[in-house]
C-alpha cells in the first residue's frame, strides 16, 4: 500500500500542540490594522485551538504530524 500524503496547505496552517490537539493562527491580522486597537491586534497574534468539530478532518489531512 502506498504512503499517505500530507495535505501541504494544512501542514502550513496547523501545528500539533503539546497536549495532542492542534493549534492555528487567527485571521484579521494582515492589513487595515490602523483601526484595530492594540489589545485586539495583540490578542489576534496568539495561537488558538481548533474547534472539536474540525479535529477529525485536520487529523486526516496531517497523518504524520
PQR file with spaces between the fields and no chain letter, atoms N, CA, C, O and H, PARSE charges and radii, in Angstrom:
ATOM       1  N    UNK     1       0.846   -1.189    0.000 -0.4000 1.5000
ATOM       2  CA   UNK     1       0.000    0.000    0.000 -0.0000 2.0000
ATOM       3  C    UNK     1       0.886    1.246    0.000  0.5500 1.7000
ATOM       4  O    UNK     1       1.874    1.294    0.733 -0.5500 1.4000
ATOM       5  N    UNK     2       0.550    2.254   -0.810 -0.4000 1.5000
ATOM       6  CA   UNK     2       1.396    3.451   -0.862 -0.0000 2.0000
ATOM       7  C    UNK     2       1.284    4.287    0.411  0.5500 1.7000
ATOM       8  O    UNK     2       0.344    4.153    1.195 -0.5500 1.4000
ATOM       9  H    UNK     2      -0.252    2.215   -1.406  0.4000 1.0000
ATOM      10  N    UNK     3       2.266    5.140    0.579 -0.4000 1.5000
ATOM      11  CA   UNK     3       2.244    6.054    1.719 -0.0000 2.0000
ATOM      12  C    UNK     3       1.096    7.047    1.585  0.5500 1.7000
ATOM      13  O    UNK     3       0.670    7.383    0.480 -0.5500 1.4000
ATOM      14  H    UNK     3       3.029    5.249   -0.057  0.4000 1.0000
ATOM      15  N    UNK     4       0.605    7.510    2.732 -0.4000 1.5000
ATOM      16  CA   UNK     4      -0.405    8.558    2.719 -0.0000 2.0000
ATOM      17  C    UNK     4       0.291    9.898    2.509  0.5500 1.7000
ATOM      18  O    UNK     4       1.406   10.107    2.989 -0.5500 1.4000
ATOM      19  H    UNK     4       0.952    7.237    3.629  0.4000 1.0000
ATOM      20  N    UNK     5      -0.360   10.791    1.803 -0.4000 1.5000
ATOM      21  CA   UNK     5       0.224   12.103    1.567 -0.0000 2.0000
ATOM      22  C    UNK     5      -0.321   13.117    2.560  0.5500 1.7000
ATOM      23  O    UNK     5      -1.507   13.116    2.887 -0.5500 1.4000
ATOM      24  H    UNK     5      -1.265   10.621    1.413  0.4000 1.0000
ATOM      25  N    UNK     6       0.561   13.975    3.028 -0.4000 1.5000
ATOM      26  CA   UNK     6       0.172   15.085    3.889 -0.0000 2.0000
ATOM      27  C    UNK     6      -0.379   16.205    3.021  0.5500 1.7000
ATOM      28  O    UNK     6       0.201   16.529    1.985 -0.5500 1.4000
ATOM      29  H    UNK     6       1.525   13.976    2.763  0.4000 1.0000
ATOM      30  N    UNK     7      -1.474   16.791    3.426 -0.4000 1.5000
ATOM      31  CA   UNK     7      -2.020   17.964    2.738 -0.0000 2.0000
ATOM      32  C    UNK     7      -1.120   19.145    3.073  0.5500 1.7000
ATOM      33  O    UNK     7      -1.092   19.599    4.217 -0.5500 1.4000
ATOM      34  H    UNK     7      -1.946   16.529    4.268  0.4000 1.0000
ATOM      35  N    UNK     8      -0.383   19.644    2.085 -0.4000 1.5000
ATOM      36  CA   UNK     8       0.636   20.664    2.337 -0.0000 2.0000
ATOM      37  C    UNK     8       0.026   21.994    2.767  0.5500 1.7000
ATOM      38  O    UNK     8       0.641   22.733    3.536 -0.5500 1.4000
ATOM      39  H    UNK     8      -0.406   19.275    1.156  0.4000 1.0000
ATOM      40  N    UNK     9      -1.165   22.306    2.284 -0.4000 1.5000
ATOM      41  CA   UNK     9      -1.835   23.534    2.719 -0.0000 2.0000
ATOM      42  C    UNK     9      -2.178   23.478    4.193  0.5500 1.7000
ATOM      43  O    UNK     9      -2.036   24.470    4.908 -0.5500 1.4000
ATOM      44  H    UNK     9      -1.664   21.706    1.659  0.4000 1.0000
ATOM      45  N    UNK    10      -2.632   22.309    4.654 -0.4000 1.5000
ATOM      46  CA   UNK    10      -2.966   22.140    6.071 -0.0000 2.0000
ATOM      47  C    UNK    10      -1.711   22.137    6.927  0.5500 1.7000
ATOM      48  O    UNK    10      -1.726   22.641    8.050 -0.5500 1.4000
ATOM      49  H    UNK    10      -2.747   21.503    4.073  0.4000 1.0000
ATOM      50  N    UNK    11      -0.619   21.571    6.407 -0.4000 1.5000
ATOM      51  CA   UNK    11       0.627   21.498    7.173 -0.0000 2.0000
ATOM      52  C    UNK    11       1.184   22.891    7.466  0.5500 1.7000
ATOM      53  O    UNK    11       1.857   23.095    8.476 -0.5500 1.4000
ATOM      54  H    UNK    11      -0.606   21.161    5.495  0.4000 1.0000
ATOM      55  N    UNK    12       0.904   23.840    6.583 -0.4000 1.5000
ATOM      56  CA   UNK    12       1.374   25.205    6.796 -0.0000 2.0000
ATOM      57  C    UNK    12       0.472   25.984    7.752  0.5500 1.7000
ATOM      58  O    UNK    12       0.885   27.019    8.277 -0.5500 1.4000
ATOM      59  H    UNK    12       0.357   23.674    5.762  0.4000 1.0000
ATOM      60  N    UNK    13      -0.736   25.511    7.983 -0.4000 1.5000
ATOM      61  CA   UNK    13      -1.703   26.248    8.810 -0.0000 2.0000
ATOM      62  C    UNK    13      -1.864   25.709   10.219  0.5500 1.7000
ATOM      63  O    UNK    13      -2.235   26.457   11.125 -0.5500 1.4000
ATOM      64  H    UNK    13      -1.071   24.670    7.556  0.4000 1.0000
ATOM      65  N    UNK    14      -1.593   24.421   10.424 -0.4000 1.5000
ATOM      66  CA   UNK    14      -1.834   23.803   11.728 -0.0000 2.0000
ATOM      67  C    UNK    14      -0.563   23.208   12.295  0.5500 1.7000
ATOM      68  O    UNK    14       0.281   22.701   11.557 -0.5500 1.4000
ATOM      69  H    UNK    14      -1.292   23.814    9.689  0.4000 1.0000
ATOM      70  N    UNK    15      -0.432   23.274   13.617 -0.4000 1.5000
ATOM      71  CA   UNK    15       0.689   22.654   14.330 -0.0000 2.0000
ATOM      72  C    UNK    15       0.106   21.816   15.451  0.5500 1.7000
ATOM      73  O    UNK    15      -0.965   22.122   15.975 -0.5500 1.4000
ATOM      74  H    UNK    15      -1.118   23.686   14.217  0.4000 1.0000
ATOM      75  N    UNK    16       0.810   20.764   15.814 -0.4000 1.5000
ATOM      76  CA   UNK    16       0.373   19.914   16.923 -0.0000 2.0000
ATOM      77  C    UNK    16       0.732   20.597   18.229  0.5500 1.7000
ATOM      78  O    UNK    16       1.844   21.104   18.377 -0.5500 1.4000
ATOM      79  H    UNK    16       1.680   20.515   15.388  0.4000 1.0000
ATOM      80  N    UNK    17      -0.184   20.617   19.168 -0.4000 1.5000
ATOM      81  CA   UNK    17       0.095   21.219   20.475 -0.0000 2.0000
ATOM      82  C    UNK    17       0.660   20.152   21.404  0.5500 1.7000
ATOM      83  O    UNK    17       0.585   18.960   21.106 -0.5500 1.4000
ATOM      84  H    UNK    17      -1.088   20.205   19.047  0.4000 1.0000
ATOM      85  N    UNK    18       1.217   20.575   22.515 -0.4000 1.5000
ATOM      86  CA   UNK    18       1.845   19.649   23.455 -0.0000 2.0000
ATOM      87  C    UNK    18       0.829   18.689   24.060  0.5500 1.7000
ATOM      88  O    UNK    18       1.179   17.567   24.424 -0.5500 1.4000
ATOM      89  H    UNK    18       1.278   21.543   22.758  0.4000 1.0000
ATOM      90  N    UNK    19      -0.423   19.117   24.171 -0.4000 1.5000
ATOM      91  CA   UNK    19      -1.463   18.272   24.757 -0.0000 2.0000
ATOM      92  C    UNK    19      -2.068   17.312   23.739  0.5500 1.7000
ATOM      93  O    UNK    19      -2.948   16.525   24.086 -0.5500 1.4000
ATOM      94  H    UNK    19      -0.707   20.029   23.876  0.4000 1.0000
ATOM      95  N    UNK    20      -1.611   17.365   22.485 -0.4000 1.5000
ATOM      96  CA   UNK    20      -2.101   16.436   21.472 -0.0000 2.0000
ATOM      97  C    UNK    20      -3.142   17.012   20.545  0.5500 1.7000
ATOM      98  O    UNK    20      -3.545   16.346   19.592 -0.5500 1.4000
ATOM      99  H    UNK    20      -0.896   18.005   22.204  0.4000 1.0000
ATOM     100  N    UNK    21      -3.592   18.234   20.790 -0.4000 1.5000
ATOM     101  CA   UNK    21      -4.560   18.872   19.908 -0.0000 2.0000
ATOM     102  C    UNK    21      -3.868   19.570   18.755  0.5500 1.7000
ATOM     103  O    UNK    21      -2.702   19.297   18.467 -0.5500 1.4000
ATOM     104  H    UNK    21      -3.264   18.776   21.564  0.4000 1.0000
ATOM     105  N    UNK    22      -4.571   20.458   18.103 -0.4000 1.5000
ATOM     106  CA   UNK    22      -3.997   21.242   17.019 -0.0000 2.0000
ATOM     107  C    UNK    22      -4.222   22.714   17.308  0.5500 1.7000
ATOM     108  O    UNK    22      -5.277   23.107   17.806 -0.5500 1.4000
ATOM     109  H    UNK    22      -5.518   20.679   18.336  0.4000 1.0000
ATOM     110  N    UNK    23      -3.224   23.524   16.993 -0.4000 1.5000
ATOM     111  CA   UNK    23      -3.362   24.964   17.136 -0.0000 2.0000
ATOM     112  C    UNK    23      -3.279   25.611   15.761  0.5500 1.7000
ATOM     113  O    UNK    23      -2.706   25.056   14.824 -0.5500 1.4000
ATOM     114  H    UNK    23      -2.367   23.205   16.588  0.4000 1.0000
ATOM     115  N    UNK    24      -3.862   26.792   15.668 -0.4000 1.5000
ATOM     116  CA   UNK    24      -3.941   27.507   14.406 -0.0000 2.0000
ATOM     117  C    UNK    24      -3.717   28.983   14.654  0.5500 1.7000
ATOM     118  O    UNK    24      -3.900   29.468   15.771 -0.5500 1.4000
ATOM     119  H    UNK    24      -4.327   27.243   16.430  0.4000 1.0000
ATOM     120  N    UNK    25      -3.318   29.700   13.611 -0.4000 1.5000
ATOM     121  CA   UNK    25      -3.221   31.138   13.705 -0.0000 2.0000
ATOM     122  C    UNK    25      -4.587   31.766   13.507  0.5500 1.7000
ATOM     123  O    UNK    25      -5.498   31.125   12.984 -0.5500 1.4000
ATOM     124  H    UNK    25      -3.169   29.306   12.704  0.4000 1.0000
ATOM     125  N    UNK    26      -4.735   33.012   13.920 -0.4000 1.5000
ATOM     126  CA   UNK    26      -6.012   33.698   13.775 -0.0000 2.0000
ATOM     127  C    UNK    26      -5.987   34.628   12.563  0.5500 1.7000
ATOM     128  O    UNK    26      -4.923   35.057   12.116 -0.5500 1.4000
ATOM     129  H    UNK    26      -3.994   33.533   14.345  0.4000 1.0000
ATOM     130  N    UNK    27      -7.155   34.926   12.051 -0.4000 1.5000
ATOM     131  CA   UNK    27      -7.287   35.795   10.886 -0.0000 2.0000
ATOM     132  C    UNK    27      -7.395   37.261   11.322  0.5500 1.7000
ATOM     133  O    UNK    27      -7.364   37.564   12.514 -0.5500 1.4000
ATOM     134  H    UNK    27      -8.019   34.578   12.415  0.4000 1.0000
ATOM     135  N    UNK    28      -7.521   38.150   10.361 -0.4000 1.5000
ATOM     136  CA   UNK    28      -7.710   39.604   10.567 -0.0000 2.0000
ATOM     137  C    UNK    28      -6.464   40.297   11.112  0.5500 1.7000
ATOM     138  O    UNK    28      -6.588   41.289   11.830 -0.5500 1.4000
ATOM     139  H    UNK    28      -7.547   37.903    9.392  0.4000 1.0000
ATOM     140  N    UNK    29      -5.286   39.812   10.796 -0.4000 1.5000
ATOM     141  CA   UNK    29      -4.062   40.436   11.292 -0.0000 2.0000
ATOM     142  C    UNK    29      -3.157   40.872   10.143  0.5500 1.7000
ATOM     143  O    UNK    29      -2.001   41.229   10.370 -0.5500 1.4000
ATOM     144  H    UNK    29      -5.186   39.006   10.213  0.4000 1.0000
ATOM     145  N    UNK    30      -3.668   40.848    8.912 -0.4000 1.5000
ATOM     146  CA   UNK    30      -2.826   41.110    7.745 -0.0000 2.0000
ATOM     147  C    UNK    30      -2.797   42.577    7.307  0.5500 1.7000
ATOM     148  O    UNK    30      -1.728   43.114    7.015 -0.5500 1.4000
ATOM     149  H    UNK    30      -4.607   40.558    8.727  0.4000 1.0000
ATOM     150  N    UNK    31      -3.934   43.209    7.261 -0.4000 1.5000
ATOM     151  CA   UNK    31      -3.991   44.591    6.750 -0.0000 2.0000
ATOM     152  C    UNK    31      -5.139   45.323    7.415  0.5500 1.7000
ATOM     153  O    UNK    31      -5.914   44.739    8.173 -0.5500 1.4000
ATOM     154  H    UNK    31      -4.802   42.773    7.498  0.4000 1.0000
ATOM     155  N    UNK    32      -5.236   46.617    7.120 -0.4000 1.5000
ATOM     156  CA   UNK    32      -6.210   47.517    7.760 -0.0000 2.0000
ATOM     157  C    UNK    32      -6.057   47.425    9.283  0.5500 1.7000
ATOM     158  O    UNK    32      -7.027   47.192   10.005 -0.5500 1.4000
ATOM     159  H    UNK    32      -4.606   47.091    6.505  0.4000 1.0000
ATOM     160  N    UNK    33      -4.830   47.614    9.749 -0.4000 1.5000
ATOM     161  CA   UNK    33      -4.544   47.466   11.175 -0.0000 2.0000
ATOM     162  C    UNK    33      -4.690   48.774   11.939  0.5500 1.7000
ATOM     163  O    UNK    33      -4.709   48.770   13.170 -0.5500 1.4000
ATOM     164  H    UNK    33      -4.042   47.803    9.163  0.4000 1.0000
ATOM     165  N    UNK    34      -4.794   49.899   11.224 -0.4000 1.5000
ATOM     166  CA   UNK    34      -4.825   51.183   11.926 -0.0000 2.0000
ATOM     167  C    UNK    34      -6.101   51.374   12.736  0.5500 1.7000
ATOM     168  O    UNK    34      -6.079   52.024   13.781 -0.5500 1.4000
ATOM     169  H    UNK    34      -4.779   49.902   10.225  0.4000 1.0000
ATOM     170  N    UNK    35      -7.206   50.817   12.268 -0.4000 1.5000
ATOM     171  CA   UNK    35      -8.468   50.995   13.000 -0.0000 2.0000
ATOM     172  C    UNK    35      -8.638   49.987   14.132  0.5500 1.7000
ATOM     173  O    UNK    35      -9.554   50.123   14.944 -0.5500 1.4000
ATOM     174  H    UNK    35      -7.224   50.289   11.419  0.4000 1.0000
ATOM     175  N    UNK    36      -7.775   48.985   14.197 -0.4000 1.5000
ATOM     176  CA   UNK    36      -7.896   47.970   15.249 -0.0000 2.0000
ATOM     177  C    UNK    36      -7.083   48.394   16.465  0.5500 1.7000
ATOM     178  O    UNK    36      -5.993   48.950   16.333 -0.5500 1.4000
ATOM     179  H    UNK    36      -7.031   48.875   13.538  0.4000 1.0000
ATOM     180  N    UNK    37      -7.615   48.130   17.628 -0.4000 1.5000
ATOM     181  CA   UNK    37      -6.928   48.537   18.853 -0.0000 2.0000
ATOM     182  C    UNK    37      -5.692   47.672   19.084  0.5500 1.7000
ATOM     183  O    UNK    37      -5.586   46.564   18.557 -0.5500 1.4000
ATOM     184  H    UNK    37      -8.500   47.679   17.735  0.4000 1.0000
ATOM     185  N    UNK    38      -4.767   48.193   19.875 -0.4000 1.5000
ATOM     186  CA   UNK    38      -3.549   47.452   20.193 -0.0000 2.0000
ATOM     187  C    UNK    38      -3.880   46.147   20.901  0.5500 1.7000
ATOM     188  O    UNK    38      -3.248   45.121   20.651 -0.5500 1.4000
ATOM     189  H    UNK    38      -4.853   49.093   20.303  0.4000 1.0000
ATOM     190  N    UNK    39      -4.868   46.187   21.782 -0.4000 1.5000
ATOM     191  CA   UNK    39      -5.274   44.975   22.502 -0.0000 2.0000
ATOM     192  C    UNK    39      -5.781   43.906   21.540  0.5500 1.7000
ATOM     193  O    UNK    39      -5.440   42.728   21.654 -0.5500 1.4000
ATOM     194  H    UNK    39      -5.382   47.021   21.985  0.4000 1.0000
ATOM     195  N    UNK    40      -6.605   44.345   20.592 -0.4000 1.5000
ATOM     196  CA   UNK    40      -7.160   43.391   19.627 -0.0000 2.0000
ATOM     197  C    UNK    40      -6.063   42.785   18.755  0.5500 1.7000
ATOM     198  O    UNK    40      -6.066   41.579   18.511 -0.5500 1.4000
ATOM     199  H    UNK    40      -6.882   45.302   20.500  0.4000 1.0000
ATOM     200  N    UNK    41      -5.125   43.609   18.284 -0.4000 1.5000
ATOM     201  CA   UNK    41      -4.036   43.107   17.448 -0.0000 2.0000
ATOM     202  C    UNK    41      -3.137   42.158   18.226  0.5500 1.7000
ATOM     203  O    UNK    41      -2.673   41.152   17.689 -0.5500 1.4000
ATOM     204  H    UNK    41      -5.123   44.589   18.482  0.4000 1.0000
ATOM     205  N    UNK    42      -2.895   42.477   19.479 -0.4000 1.5000
ATOM     206  CA   UNK    42      -2.061   41.625   20.333 -0.0000 2.0000
ATOM     207  C    UNK    42      -2.714   40.269   20.555  0.5500 1.7000
ATOM     208  O    UNK    42      -2.048   39.235   20.500 -0.5500 1.4000
ATOM     209  H    UNK    42      -3.272   43.294   19.915  0.4000 1.0000
ATOM     210  N    UNK    43      -4.023   40.278   20.806 -0.4000 1.5000
ATOM     211  CA   UNK    43      -4.728   39.023   21.046 -0.0000 2.0000
ATOM     212  C    UNK    43      -4.871   38.190   19.771  0.5500 1.7000
ATOM     213  O    UNK    43      -4.923   36.962   19.842 -0.5500 1.4000
ATOM     214  H    UNK    43      -4.564   41.118   20.851  0.4000 1.0000
ATOM     215  N    UNK    44      -4.936   38.836   18.616 -0.4000 1.5000
ATOM     216  CA   UNK    44      -5.008   38.098   17.355 -0.0000 2.0000
ATOM     217  C    UNK    44      -3.701   37.392   17.034  0.5500 1.7000
ATOM     218  O    UNK    44      -3.688   36.454   16.236 -0.5500 1.4000
ATOM     219  H    UNK    44      -4.894   39.833   18.559  0.4000 1.0000
ATOM     220  N    UNK    45      -2.607   37.825   17.639 -0.4000 1.5000
ATOM     221  CA   UNK    45      -1.325   37.186   17.409 -0.0000 2.0000
ATOM     222  C    UNK    45      -1.156   35.879   18.151  0.5500 1.7000
ATOM     223  O    UNK    45      -0.238   35.113   17.858 -0.5500 1.4000
ATOM     224  H    UNK    45      -2.618   38.587   18.286  0.4000 1.0000
ATOM     225  N    UNK    46      -2.028   35.615   19.107 -0.4000 1.5000
ATOM     226  CA   UNK    46      -1.928   34.388   19.905 -0.0000 2.0000
ATOM     227  C    UNK    46      -2.520   33.208   19.143  0.5500 1.7000
ATOM     228  O    UNK    46      -3.542   33.361   18.474 -0.5500 1.4000
ATOM     229  H    UNK    46      -2.773   36.238   19.345  0.4000 1.0000
ATOM     230  N    UNK    47      -1.894   32.027   19.231 -0.4000 1.5000
ATOM     231  CA   UNK    47      -2.494   30.851   18.585 -0.0000 2.0000
ATOM     232  C    UNK    47      -3.768   30.419   19.288  0.5500 1.7000
ATOM     233  O    UNK    47      -3.972   30.702   20.468 -0.5500 1.4000
ATOM     234  H    UNK    47      -1.064   31.903   19.775  0.4000 1.0000
ATOM     235  N    UNK    48      -4.610   29.738   18.552 -0.4000 1.5000
ATOM     236  CA   UNK    48      -5.922   29.320   19.041 -0.0000 2.0000
ATOM     237  C    UNK    48      -6.073   27.820   18.801  0.5500 1.7000
ATOM     238  O    UNK    48      -5.528   27.292   17.832 -0.5500 1.4000
ATOM     239  H    UNK    48      -4.444   29.508   17.593  0.4000 1.0000
ATOM     240  N    UNK    49      -6.806   27.130   19.674 -0.4000 1.5000
ATOM     241  CA   UNK    49      -7.102   25.711   19.475 -0.0000 2.0000
ATOM     242  C    UNK    49      -8.156   25.578   18.374  0.5500 1.7000
ATOM     243  O    UNK    49      -9.050   26.417   18.264 -0.5500 1.4000
ATOM     244  H    UNK    49      -7.248   27.559   20.462  0.4000 1.0000
ATOM     245  N    UNK    50      -8.051   24.520   17.559 -0.4000 1.5000
ATOM     246  CA   UNK    50      -9.103   24.316   16.557 -0.0000 2.0000
ATOM     247  C    UNK    50     -10.353   23.775   17.238  0.5500 1.7000
ATOM     248  O    UNK    50     -10.285   23.201   18.325 -0.5500 1.4000
ATOM     249  H    UNK    50      -7.325   23.838   17.649  0.4000 1.0000
ATOM     250  N    UNK    51     -11.468   23.961   16.599 -0.4000 1.5000
ATOM     251  CA   UNK    51     -12.747   23.510   17.133 -0.0000 2.0000
ATOM     252  C    UNK    51     -12.810   21.984   17.131  0.5500 1.7000
ATOM     253  O    UNK    51     -12.212   21.341   16.268 -0.5500 1.4000
ATOM     254  H    UNK    51     -11.523   24.427   15.716  0.4000 1.0000
ATOM     255  N    UNK    52     -13.525   21.405   18.085 -0.4000 1.5000
ATOM     256  CA   UNK    52     -13.658   19.950   18.168 -0.0000 2.0000
ATOM     257  C    UNK    52     -14.283   19.368   16.899  0.5500 1.7000
ATOM     258  O    UNK    52     -13.961   18.246   16.509 -0.5500 1.4000
ATOM     259  H    UNK    52     -14.010   21.928   18.786  0.4000 1.0000
ATOM     260  N    UNK    53     -15.164   20.118   16.261 -0.4000 1.5000
ATOM     261  CA   UNK    53     -15.821   19.632   15.049 -0.0000 2.0000
ATOM     262  C    UNK    53     -14.831   19.488   13.897  0.5500 1.7000
ATOM     263  O    UNK    53     -15.069   18.696   12.985 -0.5500 1.4000
ATOM     264  H    UNK    53     -15.425   21.030   16.578  0.4000 1.0000
ATOM     265  N    UNK    54     -13.718   20.239   13.918 -0.4000 1.5000
ATOM     266  CA   UNK    54     -12.732   20.190   12.837 -0.0000 2.0000
ATOM     267  C    UNK    54     -11.594   19.220   13.118  0.5500 1.7000
ATOM     268  O    UNK    54     -10.754   18.991   12.248 -0.5500 1.4000
ATOM     269  H    UNK    54     -13.525   20.882   14.659  0.4000 1.0000
ATOM     270  N    UNK    55     -11.550   18.651   14.306 -0.4000 1.5000
ATOM     271  CA   UNK    55     -10.410   17.834   14.725 -0.0000 2.0000
ATOM     272  C    UNK    55     -10.211   16.622   13.808  0.5500 1.7000
ATOM     273  O    UNK    55      -9.082   16.317   13.423 -0.5500 1.4000
ATOM     274  H    UNK    55     -12.232   18.838   15.014  0.4000 1.0000
ATOM     275  N    UNK    56     -11.289   15.940   13.461 -0.4000 1.5000
ATOM     276  CA   UNK    56     -11.177   14.730   12.647 -0.0000 2.0000
ATOM     277  C    UNK    56     -10.640   15.036   11.248  0.5500 1.7000
ATOM     278  O    UNK    56      -9.789   14.307   10.739 -0.5500 1.4000
ATOM     279  H    UNK    56     -12.206   16.188   13.773  0.4000 1.0000
ATOM     280  N    UNK    57     -11.129   16.105   10.626 -0.4000 1.5000
ATOM     281  CA   UNK    57     -10.683   16.428    9.274 -0.0000 2.0000
ATOM     282  C    UNK    57      -9.223   16.880    9.256  0.5500 1.7000
ATOM     283  O    UNK    57      -8.489   16.547    8.326 -0.5500 1.4000
ATOM     284  H    UNK    57     -11.821   16.698   11.039  0.4000 1.0000
ATOM     285  N    UNK    58      -8.797   17.624   10.261 -0.4000 1.5000
ATOM     286  CA   UNK    58      -7.393   18.055   10.320 -0.0000 2.0000
ATOM     287  C    UNK    58      -6.485   16.851   10.547  0.5500 1.7000
ATOM     288  O    UNK    58      -5.406   16.765    9.961 -0.5500 1.4000
ATOM     289  H    UNK    58      -9.394   17.894   11.017  0.4000 1.0000
ATOM     290  N    UNK    59      -6.917   15.929   11.390 -0.4000 1.5000
ATOM     291  CA   UNK    59      -6.112   14.737   11.652 -0.0000 2.0000
ATOM     292  C    UNK    59      -5.945   13.889   10.387  0.5500 1.7000
ATOM     293  O    UNK    59      -4.894   13.283   10.181 -0.5500 1.4000
ATOM     294  H    UNK    59      -7.794   15.999   11.866  0.4000 1.0000
ATOM     295  N    UNK    60      -6.977   13.846    9.545 -0.4000 1.5000
ATOM     296  CA   UNK    60      -6.890   13.093    8.295 -0.0000 2.0000
ATOM     297  C    UNK    60      -5.974   13.778    7.293  0.5500 1.7000
ATOM     298  O    UNK    60      -5.301   13.108    6.510 -0.5500 1.4000
ATOM     299  H    UNK    60      -7.831   14.339    9.713  0.4000 1.0000
ATOM     300  N    UNK    61      -5.943   15.109    7.311 -0.4000 1.5000
ATOM     301  CA   UNK    61      -5.066   15.834    6.373 -0.0000 2.0000
ATOM     302  C    UNK    61      -3.607   15.762    6.786  0.5500 1.7000
ATOM     303  O    UNK    61      -2.715   15.899    5.950 -0.5500 1.4000
ATOM     304  H    UNK    61      -6.489   15.653    7.947  0.4000 1.0000
ATOM     305  N    UNK    62      -3.356   15.543    8.091 -0.4000 1.5000
ATOM     306  CA   UNK    62      -1.985   15.517    8.617 -0.0000 2.0000
ATOM     307  C    UNK    62      -1.711   14.162    9.289  0.5500 1.7000
ATOM     308  O    UNK    62      -1.657   14.085   10.516 -0.5500 1.4000
ATOM     309  H    UNK    62      -4.081   15.431    8.771  0.4000 1.0000
ATOM     310  N    UNK    63      -1.537   13.093    8.493 -0.4000 1.5000
ATOM     311  CA   UNK    63      -1.426   11.766    9.099 -0.0000 2.0000
ATOM     312  C    UNK    63      -0.148   11.538    9.901  0.5500 1.7000
ATOM     313  O    UNK    63      -0.136   10.690   10.793 -0.5500 1.4000
ATOM     314  H    UNK    63      -1.580   13.155    7.496  0.4000 1.0000
ATOM     315  N    UNK    64       0.932   12.272    9.610 -0.4000 1.5000
ATOM     316  CA   UNK    64       2.219   12.008   10.264 -0.0000 2.0000
ATOM     317  C    UNK    64       2.613   13.076   11.278  0.5500 1.7000
ATOM     318  O    UNK    64       3.718   13.036   11.818 -0.5500 1.4000
ATOM     319  H    UNK    64       0.923   12.961    8.885  0.4000 1.0000
ATOM     320  N    UNK    65       1.732   14.019   11.540 -0.4000 1.5000
ATOM     321  CA   UNK    65       2.075   15.089   12.467 -0.0000 2.0000
ATOM     322  C    UNK    65       1.420   14.848   13.803  0.5500 1.7000
ATOM     323  O    UNK    65       1.588   15.645   14.726 -0.5500 1.4000
ATOM     324  H    UNK    65       0.834   14.051   11.102  0.4000 1.0000
